[in-house]
Protein backbone atom coordinates (compact mmCIF):
# COMPACT_ATOMS: atom_id res chain seq x y z
CA UNK A 1 0.00 0.00 0.00
CA UNK A 2 3.04 2.26 0.23
CA UNK A 3 2.79 3.57 -3.33
CA UNK A 4 -0.69 5.06 -2.86
CA UNK A 5 0.07 6.76 0.42
CA UNK A 6 2.30 9.43 -1.00
CA UNK A 7 4.38 11.23 1.57
CA UNK A 8 2.19 10.45 4.51
CA UNK A 9 4.52 9.54 7.38
CA UNK A 10 1.73 7.99 9.44
CA UNK A 11 -0.61 6.13 7.07
CA UNK A 12 -2.63 4.47 9.83
CA UNK A 13 -3.47 7.85 11.33
CA UNK A 14 -4.44 9.11 7.87
CA UNK A 15 -6.77 6.16 7.30
CA UNK A 16 -8.35 6.65 10.72
CA UNK A 17 -8.84 10.37 10.02
CA UNK A 18 -10.51 9.60 6.71
CA UNK A 19 -12.75 7.02 8.38
CA UNK A 20 -13.84 9.63 10.92
CA UNK A 21 -14.69 12.00 8.09
CA UNK A 22 -16.61 9.23 6.33
CA UNK A 23 -18.54 8.56 9.55
CA UNK A 24 -19.50 12.23 9.61
CA UNK A 25 -20.99 11.96 6.14
CA UNK A 26 -18.12 13.46 4.15
CA UNK A 27 -18.41 11.68 0.80
CA UNK A 28 -15.16 13.23 -0.44
CA UNK A 29 -13.37 11.14 2.17
CA UNK A 30 -14.59 8.00 0.39
CA UNK A 31 -12.59 8.82 -2.76
CA UNK A 32 -9.46 9.61 -0.72
CA UNK A 33 -9.86 6.51 1.42
CA UNK A 34 -10.20 4.00 -1.42
CA UNK A 35 -6.55 4.04 -2.62
CA UNK A 36 -5.37 3.93 1.00
CA UNK A 37 -7.14 0.66 1.79
CA UNK A 38 -7.64 -1.08 -1.57
CA UNK A 39 -4.48 -3.21 -1.54
CA UNK A 40 -5.19 -4.47 1.95
CA UNK A 41 -8.79 -5.24 1.05
CA UNK A 42 -7.54 -7.09 -2.03
CA UNK A 43 -5.19 -9.19 0.12
CA UNK A 44 -8.02 -9.90 2.53
CA UNK A 45 -10.29 -10.96 -0.34
CA UNK A 46 -7.58 -13.24 -1.70
CA UNK A 47 -7.23 -14.73 1.78
CA UNK A 48 -10.95 -15.48 1.88
CA UNK A 49 -10.99 -16.79 -1.68
CA UNK A 50 -7.93 -18.96 -1.10
CA UNK A 51 -10.09 -21.24 1.04
CA UNK A 52 -12.76 -21.59 -1.61
CA UNK A 53 -12.93 -24.13 -4.40
CA UNK A 54 -10.73 -23.46 -7.46
CA UNK A 55 -13.64 -22.92 -9.86
CA UNK A 56 -15.40 -20.30 -7.72
CA UNK A 57 -17.41 -17.93 -9.91
CA UNK A 58 -16.80 -14.94 -7.66
CA UNK A 59 -13.40 -13.26 -8.11
CA UNK A 60 -11.44 -11.37 -5.42
CA UNK A 61 -11.95 -8.05 -7.20
CA UNK A 62 -15.72 -8.55 -7.23
CA UNK A 63 -15.59 -9.52 -3.56
CA UNK A 64 -13.68 -6.33 -2.74
CA UNK A 65 -16.12 -4.20 -4.73
CA UNK A 66 -19.20 -5.67 -3.08
CA UNK A 67 -17.67 -5.42 0.40
CA UNK A 68 -16.61 -1.82 -0.31
CA UNK A 69 -20.17 -0.84 -1.22
CA UNK A 70 -21.42 -2.30 2.05
CA UNK A 71 -18.69 -0.52 4.00
CA UNK A 72 -19.19 2.96 2.61
CA UNK A 73 -22.98 2.70 2.51
CA UNK A 74 -23.18 1.77 6.20
CA UNK A 75 -25.43 4.48 7.71
CA UNK A 76 -23.27 6.64 9.91
CA UNK A 77 -20.98 3.81 10.96
CA UNK A 78 -18.79 5.05 13.80
CA UNK A 79 -15.38 3.81 12.68
CA UNK A 80 -13.01 3.45 15.62
CA UNK A 81 -9.76 2.74 13.79
CA UNK A 82 -8.13 1.20 10.76
CA UNK A 83 -8.27 -2.21 12.46
CA UNK A 84 -12.00 -1.78 13.12
CA UNK A 85 -12.57 -0.98 9.44
CA UNK A 86 -10.77 -4.12 8.25
CA UNK A 87 -12.52 -6.23 10.89
CA UNK A 88 -15.91 -5.16 9.54
CA UNK A 89 -14.67 -5.63 5.97
CA UNK A 90 -13.74 -9.23 6.75
CA UNK A 91 -17.16 -9.91 8.23
CA UNK A 92 -18.83 -8.52 5.11
CA UNK A 93 -16.62 -10.65 2.85
CA UNK A 94 -17.44 -13.84 4.71
CA UNK A 95 -21.17 -13.07 4.57
CA UNK A 96 -20.97 -12.29 0.85
CA UNK A 97 -19.30 -15.65 0.22
CA UNK A 98 -21.85 -17.50 2.34
CA UNK A 99 -24.71 -15.78 0.50
CA UNK A 100 -23.06 -16.54 -2.85
CA UNK A 101 -22.64 -20.21 -1.92
CA UNK A 102 -26.24 -20.39 -0.70
CA UNK A 103 -27.54 -19.06 -4.02
CA UNK A 104 -25.30 -21.43 -5.94
CA UNK A 105 -26.43 -24.42 -3.89
CA UNK A 106 -30.08 -23.46 -4.40
CA UNK A 107 -29.59 -23.95 -8.13
CA UNK A 108 -28.10 -27.40 -7.72
CA UNK A 109 -29.46 -30.71 -6.62
CA UNK A 110 -30.10 -31.21 -2.91
CA UNK A 111 -27.10 -32.36 -0.91
CA UNK A 112 -24.35 -30.70 -2.94
CA UNK A 113 -21.98 -29.04 -0.54
CA UNK A 114 -19.32 -26.43 -1.10
CA UNK A 115 -16.07 -27.25 0.62
CA UNK A 116 -13.43 -24.90 1.97
CA UNK A 117 -10.02 -25.83 3.32
CA UNK A 118 -9.08 -25.01 6.89
CA UNK A 119 -5.47 -24.30 7.73
CA UNK A 120 -3.41 -26.21 10.26
CA UNK A 121 -3.01 -23.11 12.41
CA UNK A 122 -6.76 -23.02 12.95
CA UNK A 123 -7.38 -26.70 13.50
CA UNK A 124 -4.12 -27.80 15.13
CA UNK A 125 -4.51 -30.86 12.92
CA UNK A 126 -3.82 -31.79 9.29
CA UNK A 127 -5.65 -29.47 6.87
CA UNK A 128 -9.08 -30.71 5.94
CA UNK A 129 -12.12 -29.52 4.06
CA UNK A 130 -15.44 -28.61 5.61
CA UNK A 131 -18.75 -27.47 4.20
CA UNK A 132 -18.87 -23.66 4.11
CA UNK A 133 -22.33 -23.68 5.67
CA UNK A 134 -21.24 -26.05 8.43
CA UNK A 135 -18.40 -23.70 9.34
CA UNK A 136 -20.73 -20.70 9.19
CA UNK A 137 -23.20 -22.42 11.52
CA UNK A 138 -20.42 -23.41 13.93
CA UNK A 139 -19.18 -19.83 14.09
CA UNK A 140 -22.71 -18.65 14.81
CA UNK A 141 -22.97 -21.21 17.63
CA UNK A 142 -19.63 -20.13 19.04
CA UNK A 143 -20.71 -16.51 18.84
CA UNK A 144 -23.85 -17.36 20.82
CA UNK A 145 -21.77 -19.16 23.47
CA UNK A 146 -18.93 -16.65 23.61
CA UNK A 147 -19.29 -13.61 21.33
CA UNK A 148 -15.71 -12.46 21.82
CA UNK A 149 -14.27 -15.88 21.02
CA UNK A 150 -16.41 -16.09 17.89
CA UNK A 151 -15.25 -12.65 16.83
CA UNK A 152 -11.61 -13.60 17.37
CA UNK A 153 -11.91 -16.63 15.09
CA UNK A 154 -13.56 -14.41 12.49
CA UNK A 155 -10.96 -11.66 12.70
CA UNK A 156 -7.86 -13.83 12.85
CA UNK A 157 -8.76 -16.69 10.53
CA UNK A 158 -10.73 -14.82 7.90
CA UNK A 159 -9.56 -11.25 8.38
CA UNK A 160 -5.92 -11.92 9.03
CA UNK A 161 -5.79 -9.41 11.88
CA UNK A 162 -2.90 -9.75 14.29
CA UNK A 163 -3.43 -10.36 18.00
CA UNK A 164 -2.50 -6.72 18.62
CA UNK A 165 -5.06 -5.46 16.07
CA UNK A 166 -7.77 -7.72 17.51
CA UNK A 167 -7.00 -6.44 21.00
CA UNK A 168 -7.51 -2.90 19.71
CA UNK A 169 -10.80 -3.73 18.00
CA UNK A 170 -12.15 -5.69 20.97
CA UNK A 171 -10.72 -3.31 23.59
CA UNK A 172 -9.04 -6.07 25.59
CA UNK A 173 -5.45 -7.09 26.28
CA UNK A 174 -3.35 -9.08 23.82
CA UNK A 175 -3.07 -11.76 26.50
CA UNK A 176 -6.87 -12.05 26.64
CA UNK A 177 -7.09 -12.34 22.87
CA UNK A 178 -4.47 -15.12 22.79
CA UNK A 179 -6.24 -17.00 25.58
CA UNK A 180 -9.62 -16.75 23.87
CA UNK A 181 -8.07 -17.73 20.53
CA UNK A 182 -6.64 -20.91 22.03
CA UNK A 183 -9.94 -21.86 23.64
CA UNK A 184 -12.01 -21.03 20.57
CA UNK A 185 -9.69 -22.95 18.27
CA UNK A 186 -9.87 -26.00 20.52
CA UNK A 187 -13.68 -25.78 20.63
CA UNK A 188 -13.94 -25.46 16.87
CA UNK A 189 -11.57 -28.35 16.29
CA UNK A 190 -13.62 -30.52 18.65
CA UNK A 191 -16.88 -29.64 16.92
CA UNK A 192 -15.44 -30.27 13.45
CA UNK A 193 -14.00 -33.60 14.61
CA UNK A 194 -17.40 -34.62 15.96
CA UNK A 195 -19.07 -33.69 12.68
CA UNK A 196 -16.46 -35.66 10.77
CA UNK A 197 -17.02 -38.79 12.88
CA UNK A 198 -20.79 -38.43 12.73
CA UNK A 199 -20.64 -37.99 8.94
C-alpha positions in Angstrom: 0.0 0.0 0.0 3.0 2.3 0.2 2.8 3.6 -3.3 -0.7 5.1 -2.9 0.1 6.8 0.4 2.3 9.4 -1.0 4.4 11.2 1.6 2.2 10.5 4.5 4.5 9.5 7.4 1.7 8.0 9.4 -0.6 6.1 7.1 -2.6 4.5 9.8 -3.5 7.9 11.3 -4.4 9.1 7.9 -6.8 6.2 7.3 -8.4 6.7 10.7 -8.8 10.4 10.0 -10.5 9.6 6.7 -12.8 7.0 8.4 -13.8 9.6 10.9 -14.7 12.0 8.1 -16.6 9.2 6.3 -18.5 8.6 9.5 -19.5 12.2 9.6 -21.0 12.0 6.1 -18.1 13.5 4.2 -18.4 11.7 0.8 -15.2 13.2 -0.4 -13.4 11.1 2.2 -14.6 8.0 0.4 -12.6 8.8 -2.8 -9.5 9.6 -0.7 -9.9 6.5 1.4 -10.2 4.0 -1.4 -6.6 4.0 -2.6 -5.4 3.9 1.0 -7.1 0.7 1.8 -7.6 -1.1 -1.6 -4.5 -3.2 -1.5 -5.2 -4.5 2.0 -8.8 -5.2 1.0 -7.5 -7.1 -2.0 -5.2 -9.2 0.1 -8.0 -9.9 2.5 -10.3 -11.0 -0.3 -7.6 -13.2 -1.7 -7.2 -14.7 1.8 -11.0 -15.5 1.9 -11.0 -16.8 -1.7 -7.9 -19.0 -1.1 -10.1 -21.2 1.0 -12.8 -21.6 -1.6 -12.9 -24.1 -4.4 -10.7 -23.5 -7.5 -13.6 -22.9 -9.9 -15.4 -20.3 -7.7 -17.4 -17.9 -9.9 -16.8 -14.9 -7.7 -13.4 -13.3 -8.1 -11.4 -11.4 -5.4 -11.9 -8.0 -7.2 -15.7 -8.5 -7.2 -15.6 -9.5 -3.6 -13.7 -6.3 -2.7 -16.1 -4.2 -4.7 -19.2 -5.7 -3.1 -17.7 -5.4 0.4 -16.6 -1.8 -0.3 -20.2 -0.8 -1.2 -21.4 -2.3 2.0 -18.7 -0.5 4.0 -19.2 3.0 2.6 -23.0 2.7 2.5 -23.2 1.8 6.2 -25.4 4.5 7.7 -23.3 6.6 9.9 -21.0 3.8 11.0 -18.8 5.1 13.8 -15.4 3.8 12.7 -13.0 3.4 15.6 -9.8 2.7 13.8 -8.1 1.2 10.8 -8.3 -2.2 12.5 -12.0 -1.8 13.1 -12.6 -1.0 9.4 -10.8 -4.1 8.3 -12.5 -6.2 10.9 -15.9 -5.2 9.5 -14.7 -5.6 6.0 -13.7 -9.2 6.8 -17.2 -9.9 8.2 -18.8 -8.5 5.1 -16.6 -10.6 2.9 -17.4 -13.8 4.7 -21.2 -13.1 4.6 -21.0 -12.3 0.9 -19.3 -15.7 0.2 -21.9 -17.5 2.3 -24.7 -15.8 0.5 -23.1 -16.5 -2.8 -22.6 -20.2 -1.9 -26.2 -20.4 -0.7 -27.5 -19.1 -4.0 -25.3 -21.4 -5.9 -26.4 -24.4 -3.9 -30.1 -23.5 -4.4 -29.6 -24.0 -8.1 -28.1 -27.4 -7.7 -29.5 -30.7 -6.6 -30.1 -31.2 -2.9 -27.1 -32.4 -0.9 -24.4 -30.7 -2.9 -22.0 -29.0 -0.5 -19.3 -26.4 -1.1 -16.1 -27.3 0.6 -13.4 -24.9 2.0 -10.0 -25.8 3.3 -9.1 -25.0 6.9 -5.5 -24.3 7.7 -3.4 -26.2 10.3 -3.0 -23.1 12.4 -6.8 -23.0 12.9 -7.4 -26.7 13.5 -4.1 -27.8 15.1 -4.5 -30.9 12.9 -3.8 -31.8 9.3 -5.6 -29.5 6.9 -9.1 -30.7 5.9 -12.1 -29.5 4.1 -15.4 -28.6 5.6 -18.7 -27.5 4.2 -18.9 -23.7 4.1 -22.3 -23.7 5.7 -21.2 -26.0 8.4 -18.4 -23.7 9.3 -20.7 -20.7 9.2 -23.2 -22.4 11.5 -20.4 -23.4 13.9 -19.2 -19.8 14.1 -22.7 -18.6 14.8 -23.0 -21.2 17.6 -19.6 -20.1 19.0 -20.7 -16.5 18.8 -23.8 -17.4 20.8 -21.8 -19.2 23.5 -18.9 -16.7 23.6 -19.3 -13.6 21.3 -15.7 -12.5 21.8 -14.3 -15.9 21.0 -16.4 -16.1 17.9 -15.2 -12.6 16.8 -11.6 -13.6 17.4 -11.9 -16.6 15.1 -13.6 -14.4 12.5 -11.0 -11.7 12.7 -7.9 -13.8 12.8 -8.8 -16.7 10.5 -10.7 -14.8 7.9 -9.6 -11.2 8.4 -5.9 -11.9 9.0 -5.8 -9.4 11.9 -2.9 -9.7 14.3 -3.4 -10.4 18.0 -2.5 -6.7 18.6 -5.1 -5.5 16.1 -7.8 -7.7 17.5 -7.0 -6.4 21.0 -7.5 -2.9 19.7 -10.8 -3.7 18.0 -12.1 -5.7 21.0 -10.7 -3.3 23.6 -9.0 -6.1 25.6 -5.5 -7.1 26.3 -3.4 -9.1 23.8 -3.1 -11.8 26.5 -6.9 -12.1 26.6 -7.1 -12.3 22.9 -4.5 -15.1 22.8 -6.2 -17.0 25.6 -9.6 -16.7 23.9 -8.1 -17.7 20.5 -6.6 -20.9 22.0 -9.9 -21.9 23.6 -12.0 -21.0 20.6 -9.7 -23.0 18.3 -9.9 -26.0 20.5 -13.7 -25.8 20.6 -13.9 -25.5 16.9 -11.6 -28.4 16.3 -13.6 -30.5 18.6 -16.9 -29.6 16.9 -15.4 -30.3 13.5 -14.0 -33.6 14.6 -17.4 -34.6 16.0 -19.1 -33.7 12.7 -16.5 -35.7 10.8 -17.0 -38.8 12.9 -20.8 -38.4 12.7 -20.6 -38.0 8.9 
